[in-house]
Amino acid sequence: MEFFPLYVEQMEEDEKFKKLSPTKKCYYFLMQSQANKIGEYYMSDTDFAAALNCSHETITAARKEFVKNNWIEIIPGRIEKNGRFLTTVYKKVKWSKTPKIGDGKRFVQFQRFALEKLLGFHCKPEIILVYVCLYYWQSIKSLEDGNFFISKKKMHEITGIKSAKKIEQCLEELHDIVAFSGNERFFDYEITHHQFKILNWGTPVDPSIDSTAYSIQRGIWNDIKERGTIMQQEKKAKDQERKLKRMEKVYNFFVAEQSKITGKKPAPFGHQINEFLSHAVNVGEERMVELIIDFFKDSNTKSQKKTLGKFLETLKNVK
């Protein structure tokens, strides 16, 4: 079966990790899984965001925190001179490698497909975190009959979810999700005053030994990629819209400079304004201001010729 390690040090002892939000923890588990399976790998922020149903900004902020904590080593994503975008490369991820015999590190083997399956159900991070906690705890306790207990206090300590009611809600939602195969639930549970009793605990069939599970696994990642592509397109459109709004003040600067010469406010065609803003986005705000200043300082062109249309003509030779 395909597993990645969850260390006791990570889950119960590292205070910085324990204080992470559910989304950040799930992001880290996914990074661990990928690094354990592939080693050095690349994956876009929008793919991670799509997998966890969160924003692109949440992923970038979390990754900065992980780097600061010395948990991961990366090569940041960047745009090359030819316009090609390179996604972030994850070179090293702490706790992703299974320890060697004799290292003295306590850990459990967490089934990779179980995490992927929950992502396929589009589960909220809190629900995924509750499942990870239960899987981890039953493994630590080495229980083989599918039944085990976990105190509400321990659930809070491992998940970081403060509200007992919230944990119960997550447990209920997790239970109500269709099982990993067939229509049976993958566990039952009972709630007492101080603890949860988990009954008939099960795990999914591993894709490495089952063709149906393998097909489901591939479908999950294809869906994540598709949603990631859509998020990337939406982000690009929003970025473009923000840039255009920023460039409106550059256009206002052009109008002000032109008014100083003509003594009146110009009335350009709408398509000229759009062309102006498009150029401004491409060359950048500071460069555009420089070009405007040079245009109006140029003594070779009569003042009445210093129109927006004439300025746009001069931009054709700008790289």
Protein Blocks (a to p, Z undefined) as FASTA:
>chain_A
ZZddddfklmmmmmmlmmpcfklmmmmmmmmmmmmmnopadddfklmmmmnopafklmmm
mmmmmmmnopaccddddddfkopacddddfbdghkaccdehklpacddddfklmmmmmmn
opafklmmmmmmmmmmmmmnopaklpacddfklmmmmnopablklmmmmmmmmmmpccfe
hjbdfbdcdddfkbccdehiacdddfklomklmmmmmmmmmmmmmmmmmmmmmmmmmmmm
mmmmmmmmmmmmmmmmmmmmnopacdddfklmmmmmmmmmmnojklmmmmmmmmmmmmkb
cfklmcfklmmmmmmmpZZ
